[in-house]
Amino acid sequence: MPETASPASGRLSRSLALIITEGLAPTLLVGVFLLAQPLLTPGVTWLQSITAAVFTVGLPFALLLWLKHRGAVTDHHISVREDRAPVMAFAALSLGIGVLLLMFLQAPAELFGAMGAIFIGLVLCLLANLVWKLSVHSAVAAYIALALLAPVPALGPALALLLASAVGWSRVRLKAHTPEQVLAGHAVGCLVFAVSLLLP
């Protein structure tokens, strides 16, 4: 007779999944990635990176919290697929305004490349979520993990795969997504990373 997980181990795995889901949420990953640009990309100033972060994740997340407070969305992960389009559309608009401000601030091309990759990923996730609940957590985790870790010699791609897989596991463990939705998210994140290599 197959062994079943004990209640204690089940609670532990769920707690771990919650920590991973919240600690590696899309808003946090993208925000940290953009705020770290002065350390990662020569020529990017702190004002430019803060501007990028505010308009890419800060304002959209503020809108999301307001919608949650009003009861227009169920939670800050927008678990109901039909609720995602307006928030993601606003995020795309906000990002576009941020790009215009960065042009005024004379940001280097590399920062525009990062913003462009995020915009492409946002649009792909928006289009997918019009008909299917693709995992945005997984898409963002795959892209950010590759962007930060792929350049690391030898272990970089493996570490990126580990991070993205951990996020994917957490979403499935919490029953927020199916394995297929997580894998589709990973595919989108990898595609965006591949496109980002062609950008400035």
Backbone as a printed PyTorch tensor [residue, N CA C, xyz], in Angstrom:
tensor([[[  0.8510,  -1.1870,   0.0000],
         [  0.0000,   0.0000,   0.0000],
         [  0.8900,   1.2430,   0.0000]],

        [[  0.6800,   2.2080,  -0.9520],
         [  1.5660,   3.3680,  -1.0530],
         [  1.4910,   4.2430,   0.1800]],

        [[  2.6550,   4.8160,   0.5340],
         [  2.7130,   5.6900,   1.6960],
         [  2.1300,   7.0530,   1.3310]],

        [[  1.4580,   7.6420,   2.2570],
         [  0.9300,   8.9870,   2.0550],
         [  1.6810,   9.9660,   2.9410]],

        [[  1.7450,  11.2040,   2.4800],
         [  2.4700,  12.2240,   3.2450],
         [  1.7400,  12.4910,   4.5500]],

        [[  2.5090,  12.6940,   5.6250],
         [  1.9060,  12.9970,   6.9170],
         [  1.3530,  14.4130,   6.9030]],

        [[  0.3660,  14.7020,   7.7620],
         [ -0.1730,  16.0710,   7.8280],
         [  0.9200,  17.1060,   8.1000]],

        [[  1.8970,  16.7270,   8.9310],
         [  2.9660,  17.6820,   9.2710],
         [  3.8080,  18.0060,   8.0450]],

        [[  4.1730,  16.9790,   7.2620],
         [  4.9870,  17.2310,   6.0780],
         [  4.1990,  17.9950,   5.0270]],

        [[  2.8750,  17.7230,   4.9670],
         [  2.0340,  18.4700,   4.0380],
         [  1.9730,  19.9440,   4.3920]],

        [[  1.8470,  20.2280,   5.6840],
         [  1.8240,  21.6270,   6.1240],
         [  3.1640,  22.2990,   5.8610]],

        [[  4.2420,  21.5520,   6.0800],
         [  5.5760,  22.1080,   5.8660],
         [  5.7920,  22.4530,   4.3930]],

        [[  5.3890,  21.5290,   3.5050],
         [  5.5850,  21.7870,   2.0750],
         [  4.7150,  22.9480,   1.6080]],

        [[  3.5150,  23.0710,   2.1740],
         [  2.6590,  24.1930,   1.8040],
         [  3.2440,  25.5190,   2.3050]],

        [[  3.7860,  25.5070,   3.5150],
         [  4.4180,  26.7200,   4.0500],
         [  5.6040,  27.1260,   3.1980]],

        [[  6.3930,  26.1440,   2.7860],
         [  7.5420,  26.4340,   1.9260],
         [  7.0790,  26.9950,   0.5850]],

        [[  6.0100,  26.4140,   0.0410],
         [  5.4750,  26.9030,  -1.2270],
         [  4.9930,  28.3480,  -1.0950]],

        [[  4.3560,  28.6830,   0.0240],
         [  3.9010,  30.0580,   0.2520],
         [  5.0710,  31.0310,   0.3260]],

        [[  6.1340,  30.6070,   1.0140],
         [  7.3200,  31.4660,   1.1380],
         [  7.9310,  31.7240,  -0.2330]],

        [[  8.0370,  30.6850,  -1.0460],
         [  8.6200,  30.8320,  -2.3830],
         [  7.7320,  31.7050,  -3.2560]],

        [[  6.4190,  31.4440,  -3.2280],
         [  5.4820,  32.2160,  -4.0500],
         [  5.5060,  33.6970,  -3.6950]],

        [[  5.5340,  34.0040,  -2.4040],
         [  5.5310,  35.4060,  -1.9980],
         [  6.9070,  36.0470,  -2.1400]],

        [[  7.9460,  35.2950,  -1.7600],
         [  9.2970,  35.8490,  -1.8120],
         [  9.8370,  36.0270,  -3.2140]],

        [[  9.3190,  35.2350,  -4.1700],
         [  9.7590,  35.3320,  -5.5590],
         [  8.5910,  35.7160,  -6.4610]],

        [[  7.7150,  36.5590,  -5.9360],
         [  6.5680,  37.0360,  -6.7160],
         [  7.0470,  37.9170,  -7.8620]],

        [[  6.2930,  37.9880,  -8.9580],
         [  6.7070,  38.7830, -10.1210],
         [  7.0670,  40.2260,  -9.7990]],

        [[  6.2450,  40.8810,  -8.9740],
         [  6.5090,  42.2840,  -8.6410],
         [  7.8590,  42.4440,  -7.9550]],

        [[  8.1590,  41.5580,  -7.0060],
         [  9.4260,  41.6410,  -6.2900],
         [ 10.6030,  41.3410,  -7.2080]],

        [[ 10.4800,  40.2920,  -8.0170],
         [ 11.5950,  39.9240,  -8.8970],
         [ 11.9090,  41.0300,  -9.8970]],

        [[ 10.8780,  41.5400, -10.5530],
         [ 11.1070,  42.5920, -11.5460],
         [ 11.5900,  43.8670, -10.8670]],

        [[ 11.0150,  44.1970,  -9.7100],
         [ 11.4400,  45.3900,  -8.9900],
         [ 12.9010,  45.3380,  -8.5880]],

        [[ 13.3250,  44.2160,  -8.0220],
         [ 14.7270,  44.0620,  -7.6180],
         [ 15.6400,  44.0950,  -8.8380]],

        [[ 15.2120,  43.4340,  -9.9080],
         [ 16.0020,  43.4100, -11.1450],
         [ 16.2400,  44.8210, -11.6740]],

        [[ 15.1990,  45.6370, -11.7000],
         [ 15.3480,  46.9990, -12.2160],
         [ 16.1200,  47.8880, -11.2470]],

        [[ 15.8700,  47.7500,  -9.9590],
         [ 16.5910,  48.5680,  -8.9790],
         [ 18.0790,  48.2260,  -8.9410]],

        [[ 18.4180,  47.0000,  -9.3300],
         [ 19.8210,  46.5700,  -9.3070],
         [ 20.5780,  46.9560, -10.5740]],

        [[ 19.9050,  47.5770, -11.5240],
         [ 20.5540,  47.8780, -12.8010],
         [ 21.8250,  48.7320, -12.6700]],

        [[ 21.9030,  49.7030, -11.7480],
         [ 23.1640,  50.4430, -11.6230],
         [ 24.3470,  49.5440, -11.2500]],

        [[ 24.0600,  48.4190, -10.5840],
         [ 25.1170,  47.4770, -10.2200],
         [ 25.4110,  46.4860, -11.3370]],

        [[ 24.4540,  46.3220, -12.2380],
         [ 24.5810,  45.3240, -13.2930],
         [ 24.9740,  45.9120, -14.6450]],

        [[ 24.5780,  47.1560, -14.8720],
         [ 24.7630,  47.7590, -16.1940],
         [ 25.5040,  49.0810, -16.0760]],

        [[ 26.6750,  49.1940, -16.6730],
         [ 27.4180,  50.4540, -16.6190],
         [ 26.6170,  51.5980, -17.2370]],

        [[ 26.6410,  52.7330, -16.5770],
         [ 25.9860,  53.9180, -17.1160],
         [ 24.5820,  54.1590, -16.6080]],

        [[ 23.9680,  53.1620, -15.9690],
         [ 22.6140,  53.3450, -15.4340],
         [ 22.7220,  54.0080, -14.0650]],

        [[ 21.9700,  55.0930, -13.8800],
         [ 22.0030,  55.8060, -12.6010],
         [ 20.8960,  55.2750, -11.6870]],

        [[ 21.0060,  55.6170, -10.4000],
         [ 19.9790,  55.1890,  -9.4570],
         [ 18.6490,  55.8600,  -9.7570]],

        [[ 18.6670,  57.1160, -10.1870],
         [ 17.4250,  57.8010, -10.5470],
         [ 16.7330,  57.0840, -11.7060]],

        [[ 17.5320,  56.6700, -12.6810],
         [ 16.9510,  55.9640, -13.8250],
         [ 16.3710,  54.6100, -13.4170]],

        [[ 17.0830,  53.8770, -12.5810],
         [ 16.5980,  52.5510, -12.1780],
         [ 15.3490,  52.6720, -11.3020]],

        [[ 15.3290,  53.6820, -10.4170],
         [ 14.1450,  53.8880,  -9.5710],
         [ 12.9470,  54.2800, -10.4280]],

        [[ 13.1680,  55.1370, -11.4110],
         [ 12.0910,  55.5220, -12.3240],
         [ 11.5410,  54.2960, -13.0430]],

        [[ 12.4360,  53.4530, -13.5370],
         [ 12.0190,  52.2400, -14.2400],
         [ 11.1950,  51.3410, -13.3240]],

        [[ 11.6440,  51.1740, -12.0910],
         [ 10.9460,  50.2920, -11.1490],
         [  9.5800,  50.8520, -10.7580]],

        [[  9.5110,  52.1610, -10.5230],
         [  8.2470,  52.7750, -10.1080],
         [  7.1790,  52.6070, -11.1770]],

        [[  7.5410,  52.8540, -12.4340],
         [  6.5340,  52.8080, -13.4970],
         [  6.2890,  51.3920, -14.0180]],

        [[  7.2340,  50.4880, -13.8000],
         [  7.0390,  49.1200, -14.2730],
         [  6.2980,  48.2680, -13.2570]],

        [[  6.6180,  48.4170, -11.9750],
         [  5.9640,  47.5770, -10.9630],
         [  5.3020,  48.3710,  -9.8380]],

        [[  5.8450,  49.5390,  -9.4930],
         [  5.3160,  50.2940,  -8.3630],
         [  3.8860,  50.7610,  -8.5760]],

        [[  3.6450,  51.4990,  -9.6400],
         [  2.2970,  52.0130,  -9.9000],
         [  1.2960,  50.8990, -10.2160]],

        [[  1.6560,  49.9130, -11.0620],
         [  0.7070,  48.8110, -11.2910],
         [  0.3580,  48.0480, -10.0080]],

        [[  1.3360,  47.8480,  -9.1250],
         [  1.0490,  47.1270,  -7.8910],
         [  0.1680,  47.9700,  -6.9690]],

        [[  0.3820,  49.2830,  -6.9790],
         [ -0.4800,  50.1710,  -6.1910],
         [ -1.9170,  50.0840,  -6.6880]],

        [[ -2.0960,  50.0470,  -8.0120],
         [ -3.4370,  49.8910,  -8.5720],
         [ -4.0450,  48.5580,  -8.1440]],

        [[ -3.2310,  47.5080,  -8.1830],
         [ -3.7160,  46.1820,  -7.7990],
         [ -4.1870,  46.1610,  -6.3460]],

        [[ -3.4110,  46.7690,  -5.4640],
         [ -3.8170,  46.8280,  -4.0550],
         [ -5.1080,  47.6140,  -3.8740]],

        [[ -5.2710,  48.6780,  -4.6390],
         [ -6.5000,  49.4710,  -4.5720],
         [ -7.6910,  48.6510,  -5.0450]],

        [[ -7.5060,  47.9110,  -6.1490],
         [ -8.5770,  47.0580,  -6.6600],
         [ -8.9210,  45.9530,  -5.6610]],

        [[ -7.8910,  45.4120,  -5.0090],
         [ -8.1390,  44.3780,  -4.0000],
         [ -8.9240,  44.9620,  -2.8230]],

        [[ -8.5540,  46.1650,  -2.4220],
         [ -9.2610,  46.8210,  -1.3150],
         [-10.7350,  47.0400,  -1.6460]],

        [[-11.0140,  47.3310,  -2.9050],
         [-12.3910,  47.5620,  -3.3430],
         [-13.1400,  46.2550,  -3.6270]],

        [[-12.4140,  45.1330,  -3.6160],
         [-13.0460,  43.8530,  -3.8910],
         [-13.1640,  43.5320,  -5.3640]],

        [[-12.4650,  44.3130,  -6.2160],
         [-12.5410,  44.0880,  -7.6550],
         [-11.6840,  42.9030,  -8.0900]],

        [[-10.6790,  42.5470,  -7.3000],
         [ -9.8790,  41.3420,  -7.5420],
         [ -9.8220,  40.5520,  -6.2380]],

        [[ -9.6090,  39.2460,  -6.3670],
         [ -9.6770,  38.3830,  -5.1870],
         [ -8.4390,  38.4830,  -4.3060]],

        [[ -7.2770,  38.6610,  -4.9160],
         [ -6.0230,  38.6970,  -4.1600],
         [ -4.9450,  39.3790,  -4.9830]],

        [[ -3.7730,  39.5970,  -4.3640],
         [ -2.7100,  40.3390,  -5.0610],
         [ -2.0000,  39.5170,  -6.1270]],

        [[ -2.3380,  38.2240,  -6.2470],
         [ -1.8160,  37.4140,  -7.3430],
         [ -2.8010,  37.3390,  -8.5050]],

        [[ -3.9520,  37.9940,  -8.3640],
         [ -5.0120,  37.9990,  -9.3820],
         [ -5.2990,  36.5680,  -9.8340]],

        [[ -5.7580,  35.7620,  -8.9050],
         [ -5.9740,  34.3480,  -9.1690],
         [ -7.0620,  34.0840, -10.2060]],

        [[ -8.0400,  34.9900, -10.2980],
         [ -9.1010,  34.8280, -11.2900],
         [ -8.6160,  35.3730, -12.6290]],

        [[ -8.5110,  34.4900, -13.6250],
         [ -7.9230,  34.8660, -14.9130],
         [ -8.5990,  36.0770, -15.5370]],

        [[ -9.9180,  36.1300, -15.4660],
         [-10.6550,  37.2100, -16.1150],
         [-10.3440,  38.5830, -15.5250]],

        [[ -9.7930,  38.6160, -14.3070],
         [ -9.4720,  39.8980, -13.6680],
         [ -8.1050,  40.4300, -14.0810]],

        [[ -7.3450,  39.6350, -14.8040],
         [ -5.9560,  40.0040, -15.0610],
         [ -5.7710,  41.0560, -16.1470]],

        [[ -6.5870,  41.0100, -17.1900],
         [ -6.3680,  41.8740, -18.3510],
         [ -6.2960,  43.3570, -18.0070]],

        [[ -7.2470,  43.9340, -17.2380],
         [ -7.1630,  45.3730, -16.9600],
         [ -5.8860,  45.7650, -16.2140]],

        [[ -5.4900,  44.9470, -15.2400],
         [ -4.2820,  45.2560, -14.4730],
         [ -3.0460,  45.1820, -15.3610]],

        [[ -2.9720,  44.1470, -16.2020],
         [ -1.8080,  43.9870, -17.0710],
         [ -1.7690,  45.0640, -18.1540]],

        [[ -2.9370,  45.4750, -18.6320],
         [ -2.9880,  46.5550, -19.6180],
         [ -2.5040,  47.8680, -18.9970]],

        [[ -2.9210,  48.1380, -17.7540],
         [ -2.4520,  49.3400, -17.0620],
         [ -0.9450,  49.2690, -16.8560]],

        [[ -0.4330,  48.0670, -16.5230],
         [  1.0060,  47.9050, -16.3190],
         [  1.7640,  48.2170, -17.6050]],

        [[  1.2210,  47.7800, -18.7500],
         [  1.8780,  48.0690, -20.0350],
         [  1.8840,  49.5710, -20.3140]],

        [[  0.7630,  50.2330, -20.0230],
         [  0.6770,  51.6880, -20.2180],
         [  1.6450,  52.4160, -19.2990]],

        [[  1.6860,  52.0030, -18.0360],
         [  2.5870,  52.6290, -17.0690],
         [  4.0400,  52.4400, -17.4840]],

        [[  4.3600,  51.2440, -17.9600],
         [  5.7270,  50.9780, -18.4170],
         [  6.0790,  51.8990, -19.5800]],

        [[  5.1260,  52.0920, -20.4970],
         [  5.3760,  52.9760, -21.6310],
         [  5.6680,  54.4010, -21.1950]],

        [[  4.9170,  54.8830, -20.2070],
         [  5.1730,  56.2270, -19.6740],
         [  6.5620,  56.2800, -19.0380]],

        [[  6.9260,  55.1980, -18.3380],
         [  8.2540,  55.1310, -17.7420],
         [  9.3550,  55.2100, -18.7830]],

        [[  9.1380,  54.5720, -19.9170],
         [ 10.1260,  54.6160, -21.0010],
         [ 10.2960,  56.0380, -21.5100]],

        [[  9.1840,  56.7630, -21.6500],
         [  9.2680,  58.1620, -22.0930],
         [ 10.0670,  59.0040, -21.1040]],

        [[  9.8490,  58.7930, -19.8290],
         [ 10.6120,  59.5290, -18.8140],
         [ 12.0920,  59.1530, -18.8650]],

        [[ 12.3740,  57.8780, -19.1000],
         [ 13.7720,  57.4470, -19.1910],
         [ 14.4620,  58.0470, -20.4050]],

        [[ 13.7110,  58.2860, -21.4680],
         [ 14.2850,  58.9710, -22.6240],
         [ 14.6790,  60.3890, -22.2260]],

        [[ 13.8170,  61.0550, -21.4520],
         [ 14.1210,  62.4040, -20.9630],
         [ 15.3420,  62.3770, -20.0490]],

        [[ 15.4990,  61.2890, -19.2690],
         [ 16.6330,  61.1550, -18.3450],
         [ 17.8790,  60.6190, -19.0350]],

        [[ 17.7750,  60.4000, -20.3520],
         [ 18.9050,  59.9290, -21.1650],
         [ 19.4970,  58.6230, -20.6210]],

        [[ 18.6290,  57.6850, -20.3510],
         [ 19.0760,  56.3700, -19.8800],
         [ 19.8210,  55.6450, -20.9940]],

        [[ 20.7720,  54.8050, -20.6450],
         [ 21.5160,  54.0560, -21.6670],
         [ 20.6360,  53.0140, -22.3560]],

        [[ 21.0740,  52.5870, -23.5320],
         [ 20.2910,  51.6560, -24.3460],
         [ 20.0280,  50.3440, -23.6200]],

        [[ 20.9590,  49.9180, -22.7730],
         [ 20.7940,  48.6410, -22.0760],
         [ 19.5650,  48.6290, -21.1690]],

        [[ 19.2740,  49.7710, -20.5380],
         [ 18.0960,  49.8390, -19.6720],
         [ 16.8180,  49.7750, -20.5050]],

        [[ 16.8420,  50.4090, -21.6660],
         [ 15.6880,  50.3140, -22.5600],
         [ 15.5160,  48.8770, -23.0460]],

        [[ 16.6450,  48.1750, -23.2260],
         [ 16.5590,  46.7780, -23.6220],
         [ 15.8670,  45.9400, -22.5600]],

        [[ 16.2220,  46.1760, -21.2930],
         [ 15.5830,  45.4490, -20.1910],
         [ 14.0980,  45.7840, -20.1110]],

        [[ 13.7650,  47.0680, -20.2650],
         [ 12.3610,  47.4810, -20.2310],
         [ 11.5960,  46.8780, -21.4120]],

        [[ 12.2510,  46.8370, -22.5680],
         [ 11.6090,  46.2610, -23.7430],
         [ 11.3050,  44.7830, -23.5600]],

        [[ 12.2400,  44.0540, -22.9610],
         [ 12.0240,  42.6300, -22.7080],
         [ 10.8610,  42.4210, -21.7430]],

        [[ 10.8030,  43.2450, -20.6960],
         [  9.7070,  43.1400, -19.7350],
         [  8.3790,  43.4550, -20.4140]],

        [[  8.3730,  44.4490, -21.2900],
         [  7.1460,  44.8090, -22.0130],
         [  6.6800,  43.6580, -22.9010]],

        [[  7.6140,  43.0330, -23.6000],
         [  7.2650,  41.8960, -24.4670],
         [  6.6770,  40.7630, -23.6350]],

        [[  7.3130,  40.4640, -22.5030],
         [  6.7920,  39.4230, -21.6340],
         [  5.4040,  39.7570, -21.1150]],

        [[  5.1970,  41.0150, -20.7670],
         [  3.8940,  41.4550, -20.2640],
         [  2.8150,  41.2830, -21.3240]],

        [[  3.1290,  41.6640, -22.5530],
         [  2.1570,  41.5420, -23.6390],
         [  1.8480,  40.0770, -23.9290]],

        [[  2.8700,  39.2300, -23.9550],
         [  2.6470,  37.8070, -24.1970],
         [  1.7740,  37.1850, -23.1080]],

        [[  2.0610,  37.5270, -21.8540],
         [  1.2550,  37.0030, -20.7480],
         [ -0.1740,  37.5360, -20.8180]],

        [[ -0.3280,  38.8090, -21.1810],
         [ -1.6560,  39.4020, -21.3130],
         [ -2.4660,  38.6750, -22.3790]],

        [[ -1.8650,  38.4420, -23.5330],
         [ -2.5690,  37.7730, -24.6280],
         [ -2.9330,  36.3420, -24.2450]],

        [[ -1.9920,  35.6480, -23.6120],
         [ -2.2560,  34.2640, -23.2100],
         [ -3.3890,  34.2040, -22.1900]],

        [[ -3.3750,  35.1350, -21.2350],
         [ -4.3650,  35.0940, -20.1680],
         [ -5.7540,  35.5440, -20.6070]],

        [[ -5.8860,  36.0280, -21.8200],
         [ -7.2160,  36.3270, -22.3420],
         [ -8.0150,  35.0420, -22.5600]],

        [[ -7.2890,  33.9430, -22.8080],
         [ -7.9810,  32.6820, -23.0990],
         [ -7.5680,  31.5410, -22.1760]],

        [[ -6.4710,  31.7260, -21.4440],
         [ -5.9390,  30.6140, -20.6530],
         [ -5.1430,  31.1810, -19.4880]],

        [[ -5.1520,  30.5010, -18.3610],
         [ -4.4860,  31.0130, -17.1590],
         [ -3.0210,  30.5890, -17.1270]],

        [[ -2.2160,  31.2620, -17.9010],
         [ -0.7680,  31.0230, -17.8940],
         [ -0.1560,  31.5410, -16.5950]],

        [[  0.8840,  30.8740, -16.1080],
         [  1.5200,  31.2730, -14.8570],
         [  2.4940,  32.4330, -15.0690]],

        [[  2.0840,  33.6180, -14.6380],
         [  2.9630,  34.7900, -14.7360],
         [  4.1450,  34.6360, -13.7830]],

        [[  3.8950,  34.0350, -12.6100],
         [  4.9940,  33.7530, -11.6780],
         [  6.1220,  33.0010, -12.3860]],

        [[  5.7540,  31.9650, -13.1150],
         [  6.7500,  31.1180, -13.7630],
         [  7.4450,  31.8460, -14.9090]],

        [[  6.6810,  32.6280, -15.6570],
         [  7.2710,  33.3740, -16.7710],
         [  8.3150,  34.3650, -16.2680]],

        [[  7.9470,  35.1250, -15.2400],
         [  8.8700,  36.1250, -14.7000],
         [ 10.0770,  35.4570, -14.0470]],

        [[  9.8370,  34.3780, -13.3050],
         [ 10.9510,  33.6900, -12.6400],
         [ 11.9500,  33.1540, -13.6610]],

        [[ 11.4520,  32.5850, -14.7610],
         [ 12.3450,  32.0520, -15.7840],
         [ 13.1670,  33.1680, -16.4240]],

        [[ 12.5100,  34.2790, -16.7610],
         [ 13.2320,  35.3800, -17.4070],
         [ 14.2610,  36.0140, -16.4740]],

        [[ 13.8380,  36.3720, -15.2700],
         [ 14.7530,  37.0300, -14.3360],
         [ 15.8980,  36.0980, -13.9490]],

        [[ 15.5910,  34.8200, -13.7350],
         [ 16.6460,  33.8770, -13.3710],
         [ 17.6850,  33.7820, -14.4760]],

        [[ 17.2420,  33.7020, -15.7150],
         [ 18.1840,  33.6270, -16.8310],
         [ 18.9490,  34.9350, -16.9940]],

        [[ 18.2530,  36.0710, -16.8710],
         [ 18.9050,  37.3740, -17.0400],
         [ 20.0010,  37.5920, -16.0000]],

        [[ 19.7560,  37.1340, -14.7640],
         [ 20.7270,  37.3560, -13.6930],
         [ 21.7880,  36.2660, -13.6030]],

        [[ 21.4010,  35.0290, -13.8860],
         [ 22.2870,  33.8990, -13.6040],
         [ 22.9320,  33.2720, -14.8250]],

        [[ 22.3400,  33.4200, -16.0000],
         [ 22.9140,  32.7890, -17.1920],
         [ 24.3760,  33.2020, -17.4360]],

        [[ 24.7470,  34.4880, -17.1640],
         [ 26.1530,  34.8630, -17.3820],
         [ 27.1410,  34.2380, -16.3900]],

        [[ 26.6250,  33.6590, -15.2930],
         [ 27.5210,  33.0540, -14.2990],
         [ 28.1520,  31.8000, -14.8990]],

        [[ 29.4780,  31.7010, -14.8980],
         [ 30.1340,  30.5530, -15.5190],
         [ 29.6980,  29.2210, -14.9060]],

        [[ 29.5730,  28.2250, -15.7300],
         [ 29.3260,  26.8260, -15.3580],
         [ 27.9780,  26.5960, -14.6870]],

        [[ 27.7380,  27.1980, -13.5290],
         [ 26.5420,  26.8880, -12.7550],
         [ 25.3540,  27.7930, -13.0560]],

        [[ 25.5780,  28.8650, -13.8040],
         [ 24.5290,  29.8480, -14.0280],
         [ 23.2250,  29.2820, -14.5560]],

        [[ 23.2310,  28.6070, -15.7100],
         [ 21.9770,  28.0640, -16.2450],
         [ 21.3180,  27.0660, -15.3020]],

        [[ 22.1100,  26.2580, -14.6090],
         [ 21.5410,  25.2790, -13.6770],
         [ 20.8590,  25.9860, -12.5070]],

        [[ 21.4800,  27.0470, -11.9920],
         [ 20.8750,  27.8070, -10.9030],
         [ 19.5960,  28.4980, -11.3590]],

        [[ 19.6100,  29.0000, -12.6020],
         [ 18.4180,  29.6330, -13.1500],
         [ 17.2820,  28.6270, -13.2570]],

        [[ 17.6160,  27.4220, -13.7230],
         [ 16.6050,  26.3660, -13.8310],
         [ 16.0660,  25.9920, -12.4510]],

        [[ 16.9440,  25.9430, -11.4620],
         [ 16.5260,  25.6020, -10.1050],
         [ 15.5740,  26.6460,  -9.5500]],

        [[ 15.9000,  27.9150,  -9.7220],
         [ 15.0440,  28.9850,  -9.2100],
         [ 13.6770,  28.9560,  -9.8940]],

        [[ 13.6700,  28.8490, -11.2180],
         [ 12.4070,  28.8330, -11.9480],
         [ 11.5750,  27.6070, -11.5820]],

        [[ 12.2500,  26.4710, -11.4040],
         [ 11.5360,  25.2430, -11.0450],
         [ 10.9260,  25.3440,  -9.6550]],

        [[ 11.6480,  25.9830,  -8.7270],
         [ 11.1250,  26.1580,  -7.3690],
         [  9.8490,  26.9930,  -7.3920]],

        [[  9.8540,  28.0560,  -8.1830],
         [  8.6570,  28.8950,  -8.2900],
         [  7.5130,  28.1060,  -8.9210]],

        [[  7.8220,  27.3660,  -9.9880],
         [  6.7940,  26.5530, -10.6340],
         [  6.2020,  25.5270,  -9.6860]],

        [[  7.0690,  24.8650,  -8.9080],
         [  6.5880,  23.8770,  -7.9370],
         [  5.6550,  24.5290,  -6.9270]],

        [[  6.0230,  25.7210,  -6.4580],
         [  5.2010,  26.3920,  -5.4480],
         [  3.8130,  26.7050,  -5.9810]],

        [[  3.7150,  27.0940,  -7.2450],
         [  2.4130,  27.4280,  -7.8200],
         [  1.5350,  26.1870,  -7.9560]],

        [[  2.1610,  25.0650,  -8.3270],
         [  1.4030,  23.8160,  -8.4360],
         [  1.0120,  23.3180,  -7.0480]],

        [[  1.9460,  23.4030,  -6.0920],
         [  1.6730,  22.9240,  -4.7330],
         [  0.5170,  23.6930,  -4.1070]],

        [[  0.4220,  24.9810,  -4.4050],
         [ -0.6470,  25.8010,  -3.8490],
         [ -1.9380,  25.7010,  -4.6690]],

        [[ -1.8930,  24.8590,  -5.7110],
         [ -3.0550,  24.6630,  -6.5920],
         [ -3.4750,  25.9580,  -7.2890]],

        [[ -2.5130,  26.8620,  -7.4790],
         [ -2.7890,  28.0990,  -8.1990],
         [ -2.7170,  27.8760,  -9.7050]],

        [[ -1.9360,  26.8490, -10.1170],
         [ -1.7630,  26.5470, -11.5380],
         [ -1.5800,  25.0500, -11.7240]],

        [[ -1.8200,  24.6130, -12.9480],
         [ -1.5260,  23.2350, -13.3160],
         [ -0.0740,  23.1650, -13.7990]],

        [[  0.5170,  21.9640, -13.8550],
         [  1.8790,  21.8420, -14.4040],
         [  1.9850,  22.4050, -15.8160]],

        [[  0.9440,  22.2270, -16.6330],
         [  0.9760,  22.7410, -18.0020],
         [  1.0300,  24.2680, -18.0210]],

        [[  0.3010,  24.9060, -17.1300],
         [  0.3150,  26.3690, -17.0670],
         [  1.6740,  26.8900, -16.6030]],

        [[  2.2970,  26.1460, -15.6960],
         [  3.6310,  26.5170, -15.2210],
         [  4.6610,  26.3550, -16.3420]],

        [[  4.6080,  25.2440, -17.0590],
         [  5.5530,  25.0120, -18.1540],
         [  5.3760,  26.0440, -19.2610]],

        [[  4.1370,  26.4230, -19.5330],
         [  3.8890,  27.4630, -20.5290],
         [  4.5000,  28.7880, -20.0770]],

        [[  4.3780,  29.0890, -18.7830],
         [  5.0070,  30.2940, -18.2530],
         [  6.5120,  30.2610, -18.3950]],

        [[  7.1110,  29.1200, -18.0870],
         [  8.5530,  28.9750, -18.2590],
         [  8.9500,  29.2050, -19.7150]],

        [[  8.1550,  28.6660, -20.6390],
         [  8.4570,  28.8260, -22.0610],
         [  8.4360,  30.2970, -22.4650]],

        [[  7.4410,  31.0370, -21.9640],
         [  7.3560,  32.4660, -22.2680],
         [  8.5600,  33.2010, -21.6980]],

        [[  8.9390,  32.8840, -20.4600],
         [ 10.1030,  33.5300, -19.8510],
         [ 11.3840,  33.2640, -20.6230]],

        [[ 11.5630,  32.0290, -21.0680],
         [ 12.7560,  31.6810, -21.8580],
         [ 12.7410,  32.3850, -23.2020]],

        [[ 11.5480,  32.4850, -23.8140],
         [ 11.4320,  33.1900, -25.0970],
         [ 11.7780,  34.6620, -24.9410]],

        [[ 11.2750,  35.2700, -23.8820],
         [ 11.5750,  36.6890, -23.6510],
         [ 13.0700,  36.8890, -23.4300]],

        [[ 13.7000,  35.9810, -22.7010],
         [ 15.1430,  36.0940, -22.4900],
         [ 15.8890,  35.9810, -23.8180]],

        [[ 15.4700,  35.0520, -24.6690],
         [ 16.1160,  34.8920, -25.9710],
         [ 15.9680,  36.1600, -26.8070]],

        [[ 14.7630,  36.7710, -26.7680],
         [ 14.5410,  38.0190, -27.5080],
         [ 15.3850,  39.1410, -26.9160]],

        [[ 15.5380,  39.1400, -25.5780],
         [ 16.3010,  40.2150, -24.9310],
         [ 17.7580,  40.2310, -25.3770]],

        [[ 18.2720,  39.0860, -25.8010],
         [ 19.6500,  39.0140, -26.2750],
         [ 19.8200,  39.7740, -27.5920]],

        [[ 18.7120,  39.9710, -28.3000],
         [ 18.7620,  40.6920, -29.5650],
         [ 18.5420,  42.1900, -29.3870]],

        [[ 18.0910,  42.5800, -28.1730],
         [ 17.8560,  43.9950, -27.8930],
         [ 19.1650,  44.6410, -27.4540]],

        [[ 19.2110,  45.9960, -27.4250],
         [ 20.4550,  46.6930, -27.0230],
         [ 20.9660,  46.2710, -25.6730]]])
